[in-house]
Amino acid sequence: MRNELSTTEVSSIIQSKSRVIIFGFAPICMTCEISHRMLKIVQETLKFKFYSIDLNYHQEWVQQEQLMSVPVLLLIEDGKIIDRIYAFRDVSYLFEKLENFTVDEQN
């Protein structure tokens, strides 16, 4: 589905950037596939970067961050999750949630 990151890489990205967007998914989840497509549409318009991780391989991190289900879109600022989006609803909803969350691409 996507390039995979290790838990160490995920932690490093979160700590090295002021704002990060992470899309958590499971490969057998069809809702995840649809959500990823919707996220890509919003990405094309707003021009931001996000990281995708298969949460099946990050169980300790999932428990630590108290993630409840997939798909999940994590908006992270200064190393802390400020929003968890579980219900992607539609493209307009995602656009509204992400339009003011600009990602620092310099770091």
Summary of the structure (lengths in Angstrom):
residues: 107
radius of gyration: 12.8
end to end distance: 25.5
largest distance: 33.8
contacts: 293
relative contact order: 0.24
helix: 41%
strand: 21%
